[in-house]
């Protein structure tokens, strides 16, 4: 069996709800599918943070090659105060 060597892609992302009252920070290897899963959880009434707060709007994402770096960044951002998260989001999404 031939194993293809190469790089992987991982993302950290920040989502919010319509009122922009909460932030959800996550990590994934497939951003599009992960966003769909969040939407399904909201529509399906699952007991997740995303469904409880209707978190579905992508505000920010960042791409990584190594999962360890993505996880470290996710943990770092989760520890930030709201103001610092907003400043990060505005680097990509000023509105």
Backbone as CSV, one residue per row, in Angstrom:
resi,resn,N_x,N_y,N_z,CA_x,CA_y,CA_z,C_x,C_y,C_z
1,UNK,0.843,-1.183,0.000,0.000,0.000,0.000,0.885,1.242,0.000
2,UNK,0.541,2.205,-0.800,1.301,3.440,-0.921,0.665,4.496,-0.021
3,UNK,1.470,5.051,0.883,0.990,6.122,1.742,1.479,7.450,1.185
4,UNK,0.568,8.321,0.922,0.933,9.621,0.374,1.464,10.504,1.494
5,UNK,2.660,11.016,1.307,3.232,11.932,2.272,2.913,13.352,1.849
6,UNK,2.766,14.203,2.819,2.475,15.598,2.508,1.928,16.307,3.716
7,UNK,1.403,17.472,3.478,0.908,18.301,4.559,-0.599,18.166,4.690
8,UNK,-1.043,18.373,5.878,-2.475,18.396,6.161,-2.874,19.841,6.409
9,UNK,-4.153,20.089,6.421,-4.653,21.424,6.691,-5.622,21.362,7.861
10,UNK,-5.400,22.235,8.816,-6.260,22.359,9.988,-6.628,23.824,10.145
11,UNK,-7.779,24.058,10.746,-8.265,25.420,10.933,-8.678,25.638,12.379
12,UNK,-8.394,26.822,12.890,-9.081,27.284,14.082,-10.090,28.296,13.566
13,UNK,-11.205,28.420,14.263,-12.257,29.308,13.784,-13.022,29.891,14.965
14,UNK,-13.634,31.039,14.700,-14.476,31.691,15.700,-15.842,31.924,15.079
15,UNK,-16.867,31.457,15.782,-18.253,31.632,15.354,-18.977,32.506,16.365
16,UNK,-20.088,33.088,15.929,-20.949,33.848,16.831,-22.404,33.619,16.448
17,UNK,-23.295,34.197,17.246,-24.725,34.128,16.945,-25.176,35.441,16.307
18,UNK,-26.440,35.536,15.976,-26.952,36.721,15.289,-26.753,37.989,16.116
19,UNK,-26.899,37.882,17.424,-26.748,39.035,18.315,-25.282,39.351,18.618
20,UNK,-24.379,38.480,18.185,-22.938,38.622,18.459,-22.656,38.708,19.961
21,UNK,-23.433,37.947,20.738,-23.301,37.988,22.196,-22.347,36.930,22.739
22,UNK,-22.021,35.922,21.941,-21.098,34.871,22.383,-20.128,34.535,21.249
23,UNK,-18.985,33.993,21.643,-18.015,33.483,20.672,-17.794,32.011,20.933
24,UNK,-17.676,31.246,19.863,-17.304,29.833,19.940,-15.991,29.684,19.195
25,UNK,-14.990,29.118,19.862,-13.685,28.889,19.244,-13.512,27.391,19.083
26,UNK,-13.164,26.952,17.870,-13.000,25.534,17.612,-11.843,25.253,16.679
27,UNK,-11.574,23.960,16.488,-10.518,23.510,15.585,-11.082,22.361,14.742
28,UNK,-10.674,22.289,13.482,-11.175,21.247,12.585,-10.198,21.041,11.436
29,UNK,-10.346,19.917,10.745,-9.549,19.701,9.540,-10.385,19.929,8.280
30,UNK,-11.670,20.233,8.454,-12.542,20.505,7.316,-13.538,21.585,7.737
31,UNK,-13.207,22.813,7.450,-14.002,23.944,7.928,-15.421,23.923,7.375
32,UNK,-15.562,23.653,6.110,-16.901,23.643,5.494,-17.809,22.612,6.168
33,UNK,-17.313,21.397,6.331,-18.123,20.351,6.967,-18.425,20.671,8.426
34,UNK,-17.464,21.266,9.119,-17.667,21.594,10.528,-18.743,22.659,10.676
35,UNK,-18.752,23.632,9.782,-19.794,24.659,9.832,-21.175,24.050,9.573
36,UNK,-21.235,23.099,8.651,-22.504,22.402,8.401,-22.961,21.626,9.624
37,UNK,-22.018,21.014,10.339,-22.359,20.266,11.562,-22.917,21.201,12.629
38,UNK,-22.324,22.371,12.758,-22.862,23.342,13.718,-24.298,23.701,13.356
39,UNK,-24.551,23.929,12.080,-25.902,24.271,11.612,-26.878,23.119,11.894
40,UNK,-26.439,21.879,11.631,-27.284,20.711,11.902,-27.612,20.598,13.391
41,UNK,-26.633,20.868,14.243,-26.873,20.801,15.682,-27.911,21.832,16.113
42,UNK,-27.870,23.017,15.514,-28.844,24.052,15.841,-30.234,23.619,15.388
43,UNK,-30.333,23.171,14.142,-31.627,22.776,13.586,-32.170,21.526,14.260
44,UNK,-31.271,20.623,14.654,-31.685,19.367,15.276,-31.974,19.478,16.757
45,UNK,-31.692,20.639,17.332,-31.976,20.829,18.745,-31.046,20.057,19.667
46,UNK,-29.870,19.681,19.168,-28.915,18.955,20.006,-28.444,19.838,21.155
47,UNK,-28.032,19.214,22.237,-27.603,19.947,23.427,-26.125,20.294,23.343
48,UNK,-25.781,21.195,22.444,-24.407,21.644,22.308,-24.366,23.143,22.563
49,UNK,-23.174,23.662,22.784,-23.014,25.109,22.959,-23.560,25.841,21.745
50,UNK,-23.216,25.336,20.561,-23.650,25.983,19.320,-25.173,26.027,19.212
51,UNK,-25.838,24.941,19.584,-27.296,24.933,19.474,-27.952,25.774,20.563
52,UNK,-27.387,25.750,21.763,-27.951,26.523,22.872,-27.937,28.021,22.570
53,UNK,-26.839,28.486,21.951,-26.682,29.913,21.684,-26.856,30.276,20.210
54,UNK,-27.289,29.313,19.386,-27.493,29.522,17.943,-26.253,30.102,17.270
55,UNK,-25.124,29.511,17.567,-23.841,29.964,17.040,-23.638,29.366,15.650
56,UNK,-23.608,30.240,14.622,-23.500,29.726,13.267,-22.762,30.647,12.298
57,UNK,-22.422,31.855,12.711,-21.818,32.812,11.800,-20.299,32.844,11.969
58,UNK,-19.592,32.559,10.882,-18.133,32.529,10.901,-17.590,33.957,10.901
59,UNK,-16.768,34.257,11.902,-16.163,35.579,12.014,-14.690,35.578,11.647
60,UNK,-14.022,34.459,11.929,-12.568,34.406,11.776,-12.142,32.962,11.586
61,UNK,-11.094,32.757,10.796,-10.453,31.451,10.723,-8.978,31.642,10.419
62,UNK,-8.213,30.636,10.771,-6.777,30.651,10.523,-6.358,29.235,10.151
63,UNK,-5.476,29.122,9.181,-5.071,27.824,8.638,-3.719,27.409,9.221
64,UNK,-3.600,26.104,9.504,-2.372,25.528,10.038,-2.034,24.240,9.296
65,UNK,-0.765,23.898,9.280,-0.320,22.636,8.699,-0.273,21.530,9.744
66,UNK,0.033,21.900,10.967,0.199,20.908,12.034,-0.922,21.039,13.062
67,UNK,-1.546,19.904,13.393,-2.663,19.899,14.332,-2.236,20.422,15.707
68,UNK,-0.999,20.127,16.115,-0.529,20.584,17.424,-0.537,22.108,17.506
69,UNK,-0.138,22.765,16.419,-0.148,24.232,16.384,-1.575,24.771,16.421
70,UNK,-2.467,24.118,15.693,-3.867,24.559,15.664,-4.501,24.422,17.048
71,UNK,-4.264,23.306,17.709,-4.823,23.089,19.045,-4.254,24.088,20.043
72,UNK,-2.946,24.340,19.953,-2.319,25.313,20.852,-2.927,26.700,20.653
73,UNK,-3.156,27.104,19.413,-3.746,28.419,19.119,-5.192,28.480,19.613
74,UNK,-5.947,27.398,19.408,-7.331,27.344,19.892,-7.366,27.551,21.402
75,UNK,-6.512,26.838,22.126,-6.468,26.968,23.584,-6.065,28.377,24.004
76,UNK,-5.103,28.949,23.273,-4.660,30.304,23.575,-5.822,31.293,23.424
77,UNK,-6.523,31.223,22.301,-7.636,32.140,22.041,-8.752,31.952,23.059
78,UNK,-9.039,30.715,23.430,-10.095,30.455,24.413,-9.788,31.139,25.747
79,UNK,-8.513,31.340,26.043,-8.126,31.990,27.286,-8.143,33.511,27.240
80,UNK,-8.353,34.064,26.063,-8.337,35.514,25.889,-9.633,36.150,26.391
81,UNK,-9.535,37.407,26.759,-10.719,38.205,27.075,-11.427,38.562,25.765
82,UNK,-12.679,38.904,25.866,-13.505,39.214,24.700,-12.876,40.300,23.820
83,UNK,-12.330,41.350,24.433,-11.759,42.459,23.679,-10.610,41.999,22.782
84,UNK,-9.790,41.095,23.284,-8.661,40.598,22.498,-9.154,39.733,21.337
85,UNK,-10.211,38.945,21.567,-10.805,38.141,20.495,-11.368,39.052,19.397
86,UNK,-12.017,40.133,19.809,-12.575,41.077,18.834,-11.459,41.703,18.005
87,UNK,-10.359,42.066,18.650,-9.222,42.648,17.915,-8.682,41.657,16.881
88,UNK,-8.595,40.374,17.239,-8.154,39.346,16.292,-9.129,39.234,15.133
89,UNK,-10.408,39.156,15.436,-11.441,39.037,14.400,-11.354,40.207,13.426
90,UNK,-11.128,41.420,13.940,-11.077,42.608,13.088,-9.896,42.613,12.134
91,UNK,-8.867,41.787,12.392,-7.751,41.700,11.444,-8.184,41.059,10.135
92,UNK,-9.217,40.235,10.195,-9.717,39.548,8.998,-11.090,40.082,8.588
93,UNK,-11.862,40.508,9.555,-13.256,40.847,9.335,-13.551,42.164,10.068
94,UNK,-13.186,43.301,9.488,-13.314,44.573,10.195,-14.744,44.997,10.526
95,UNK,-15.714,44.416,9.845,-17.114,44.785,10.122,-17.730,43.895,11.163
